[in-house]
Amino acid sequence: MTAVLDETTLAQHLARIDDQGFTVIEDAVEPELVAALRDTIRRLQVELGIEPLGTAAEGHSTLRMYNLLAKDPVFQAMPVHPQVLPIVEALLDPGCLLSGMTAIDIGPGEDAQPMHGDDIVMSRHLIRPHAPMMVTSMWALTDFTAESGGTRYIPGSHRLPVIPRNELGRHDVRALEMPAGAVMIFHGSLWHGGGPNTSSDDWRLGVNVQFCPGFVRQQQNHYLAIPTDVAATFSDRLLELLGYRLYKGAMGHIDGRSPGEVVFGERFAETAYRDAEARRASPLDP
């Protein structure tokens, strides 16, 4: 059974993230969706000739695939999933953006990825600890084990005053172990990294679905990466997460119009400042 994310459960997840920097939702994803995502990724790896990229961050025995929304409709379910998005919205706000989606298939023989925070670019300009500038959800599409490359992480490291360094010996480094269908959601400042895969033939497949505040530049450029005819098939909420609405009624406009209005017309008609002011003046505005 898929977990029900009621208000009490939501509060518990938020409390864990505040204290430890992460939470894990067991049975978050429907088994049928897990299978469809896994099968689609493995098919695309063959069709697109995906090979290891050979960098320290991306790995020499890891298959990474970016820009998933442009590659198959099955991925549209991930950013708006009802067991994940409410937690992200509570940590950021409903105006948050999808920063990126990356399939990460860690193969046997892979080394440990350097420890890092996903918000490292922003953290260099802020005083730590700070509010989340990125929230990452890691979806397990196969079982994550310590041997297969389960994510290494340091509980509570989102509260540390420095960004990750090489001197990690005095910290409590743990390996994320969770079954397929579970999702780890963590604060962007949490120190973590893909684990080494010491198994003989076990591939660890996960997908990072990352979010950022509406005023932060996204890691992956969805406007240019996703063809307009493909984006037109997305739900309104998914398009909002991609940035086709204005943030706070002001940021991201084109001559006073939202990107969505420029691309999709009346479907996303929105005028900078004016519509935001009208909403604030409405007695129905919460």
C-alpha positions in Angstrom: 0.0 0.0 0.0 1.2 3.5 -0.8 1.5 5.7 2.3 -1.1 8.4 3.0 0.5 11.8 3.5 -1.9 13.4 6.0 -1.2 16.5 8.1 0.2 14.5 11.0 2.5 12.4 8.7 3.6 15.6 6.9 4.5 17.3 10.2 6.6 14.2 11.2 8.5 14.3 7.9 9.2 18.0 8.3 10.4 17.6 11.8 12.8 14.9 10.8 14.2 17.0 8.0 14.6 20.0 10.4 16.5 17.8 12.9 18.4 15.3 10.7 18.3 17.0 7.3 16.4 14.2 5.7 13.4 11.8 5.8 12.5 8.6 4.1 9.0 7.8 2.9 8.6 4.0 2.8 6.2 2.7 0.1 5.9 6.2 -1.3 5.7 5.1 -5.0 3.2 2.8 -6.5 4.8 -0.6 -7.6 3.4 -0.1 -11.1 5.0 3.3 -11.4 8.3 2.0 -10.0 8.4 -0.7 -12.7 7.4 1.6 -15.5 10.1 4.1 -14.5 12.8 1.5 -14.2 11.9 -0.2 -17.5 11.7 3.1 -19.3 15.1 4.2 -18.1 16.8 1.0 -19.0 15.2 1.1 -22.4 16.3 4.7 -23.0 19.9 3.9 -21.9 20.1 1.4 -24.7 18.3 3.5 -27.3 20.3 6.7 -26.5 23.6 4.9 -26.1 24.1 6.3 -22.6 27.7 5.8 -21.3 29.6 6.9 -18.1 30.6 10.5 -18.3 33.9 10.0 -16.5 33.9 12.9 -14.1 34.4 12.7 -10.3 30.8 13.9 -9.7 29.2 11.8 -12.5 31.2 8.6 -12.1 33.2 6.2 -14.4 30.8 3.2 -13.9 27.6 5.1 -13.6 25.0 5.8 -16.3 23.4 9.3 -15.9 20.6 10.6 -17.9 19.3 14.2 -17.7 16.3 16.1 -19.1 13.9 13.2 -18.4 10.7 15.1 -19.1 11.6 15.4 -22.7 12.3 11.7 -23.1 9.1 9.9 -22.1 5.6 10.8 -20.7 6.1 8.4 -17.7 8.4 10.9 -16.0 5.6 13.5 -15.7 4.3 11.7 -12.6 7.4 12.3 -10.6 7.6 16.1 -9.9 3.9 16.3 -8.9 3.7 13.0 -6.9 1.3 13.5 -4.0 3.5 11.7 -1.5 6.5 14.0 -2.3 5.4 17.4 -3.6 3.6 18.5 -0.4 6.8 18.0 1.7 8.7 20.1 -0.9 6.1 22.8 -0.9 6.2 23.0 2.9 10.0 23.3 2.9 10.1 25.9 0.1 6.7 27.3 -0.9 4.1 26.5 -3.5 5.9 28.8 -5.9 8.9 26.4 -5.9 10.5 25.2 -9.2 11.7 21.9 -10.5 15.4 22.4 -10.6 16.2 19.1 -12.4 15.6 15.4 -12.9 18.5 12.9 -13.3 18.5 9.1 -13.6 21.5 7.7 -11.8 22.3 4.0 -12.4 25.4 3.1 -10.3 27.2 0.1 -11.7 29.6 -2.4 -10.1 33.1 -1.0 -9.5 32.0 2.6 -9.1 33.9 4.7 -6.5 32.3 6.8 -3.9 31.2 10.2 -5.2 32.8 13.2 -3.4 30.7 14.3 -0.5 28.7 17.5 -1.3 25.6 19.5 -0.6 23.2 20.0 -3.6 23.0 23.7 -2.8 26.8 24.2 -2.8 26.6 26.9 -5.4 24.2 29.0 -3.3 25.9 28.1 0.0 29.1 29.8 -1.0 27.2 33.1 -0.9 25.2 32.5 2.3 25.9 32.1 6.0 25.3 28.5 7.0 23.1 27.1 8.3 20.4 28.6 6.1 16.9 27.9 4.8 16.9 25.3 2.0 17.9 26.6 -1.3 17.4 23.2 -2.8 15.3 20.2 -1.8 16.2 16.8 -3.3 14.0 13.7 -3.5 15.9 10.5 -4.3 13.6 7.8 -5.7 14.7 4.2 -5.3 13.8 2.2 -8.4 15.9 -0.7 -7.3 16.8 -1.7 -3.7 19.4 0.6 -2.2 22.1 -1.3 -0.2 25.4 -0.4 1.2 27.1 -2.8 -1.3 25.2 -1.5 -4.4 26.0 2.2 -3.9 23.4 3.4 -1.5 23.8 7.1 -1.0 26.3 8.1 1.8 25.1 10.9 4.0 25.9 12.6 7.3 22.8 13.1 9.5 22.5 16.7 10.8 25.2 18.1 8.5 22.7 20.6 7.0 23.3 22.5 10.3 27.1 22.6 10.0 28.6 26.0 9.4 30.8 24.9 6.6 30.4 23.2 3.2 31.8 19.6 2.9 35.5 19.1 3.0 37.7 16.0 2.6 38.2 15.7 6.4 35.2 13.4 7.0 36.7 11.0 9.5 35.1 12.5 12.6 31.6 12.5 11.1 29.0 9.8 11.2 28.8 8.7 7.6 26.0 6.4 6.9 24.8 4.4 3.9 21.2 4.8 2.7 19.5 1.5 2.6 15.9 1.5 1.4 13.7 -0.7 -0.9 12.5 0.1 -4.4 9.5 2.4 -4.1 10.9 4.4 -1.2 11.9 8.1 -1.5 14.5 10.0 0.5 13.8 13.8 0.8 16.6 16.0 2.1 17.7 19.5 2.7 20.0 20.8 0.0 22.8 21.5 2.6 22.9 17.8 3.7 26.3 16.3 3.1 25.9 13.3 0.9 27.2 11.4 -2.1 26.6 8.3 -4.2 28.2 5.3 -2.5 30.7 3.0 -4.0 29.3 -0.1 -5.6 31.2 -3.1 -4.3 28.8 -5.7 -5.6 29.6 -8.0 -8.5 26.6 -7.4 -10.7 24.0 -5.2 -8.8 23.1 -1.9 -10.4 21.6 0.7 -8.1 19.0 2.8 -10.0 17.6 6.0 -8.6 16.3 9.3 -9.8 17.0 12.7 -8.3 14.1 15.0 -8.5 15.3 18.4 -7.3 13.4 21.5 -6.4 14.5 25.1 -5.6 12.8 28.3 -4.6 11.1 30.3 -7.3 13.8 33.0 -7.2 16.7 30.6 -7.7 18.1 29.6 -11.1 17.3 26.0 -12.0 20.1 23.5 -12.5 18.6 22.2 -15.7 17.2 24.6 -18.4 13.7 23.2 -19.0 12.7 26.0 -21.4 15.3 25.0 -24.0 15.5 21.3 -23.2 11.8 20.4 -23.5 10.2 21.0 -26.9 7.1 23.2 -26.8 4.9 20.5 -28.3 6.0 18.1 -25.5 5.6 20.7 -22.8 2.0 21.5 -24.1 1.0 18.0 -22.9 2.0 18.6 -19.3 -0.4 19.4 -16.5 -0.7 23.0 -15.4 1.0 22.2 -12.1 3.9 20.6 -13.8 4.3 23.6 -16.1 4.2 25.9 -13.0 7.0 23.8 -11.5 9.0 24.3 -14.7 8.7 28.1 -14.3 5.9 29.1 -16.8 4.1 31.1 -14.1 5.5 34.2 -12.5 7.0 33.9 -9.1 5.2 36.1 -6.5 3.5 37.7 -9.5 6.6 39.6 -10.5 9.7 37.5 -11.2 10.3 35.9 -14.6 8.1 38.1 -16.8 8.5 38.9 -20.5 7.3 42.4 -21.2 5.0 42.1 -18.3 3.6 38.7 -19.3 4.3 35.3 -17.9 6.4 32.8 -19.9 3.4 30.6 -20.0 1.2 33.2 -21.7 3.9 33.9 -24.3 4.1 30.2 -25.1 0.6 28.9 -24.4 -1.6 31.9 -24.7 -4.8 32.2 -22.5 -4.1 29.0 -20.7 -1.4 30.8 -18.7 -2.5 34.4 -19.1 -0.9 36.4 -16.3 0.3 40.0 -16.1 3.1 41.0 -13.8 2.2 43.0 -10.7 -1.4 43.6 -11.7 -2.7 40.1 -11.2 -0.7 39.7 -8.0 -2.1 42.9 -6.6 -5.6 41.8 -7.6 -5.2 38.5 -5.7 -3.9 40.3 -2.6 -6.9 42.6 -2.7 -9.4 39.8 -3.0 -11.4 38.8 0.2 -11.0 35.2 -0.9 -7.2 35.5 -0.9 -5.9 33.4 2.0 
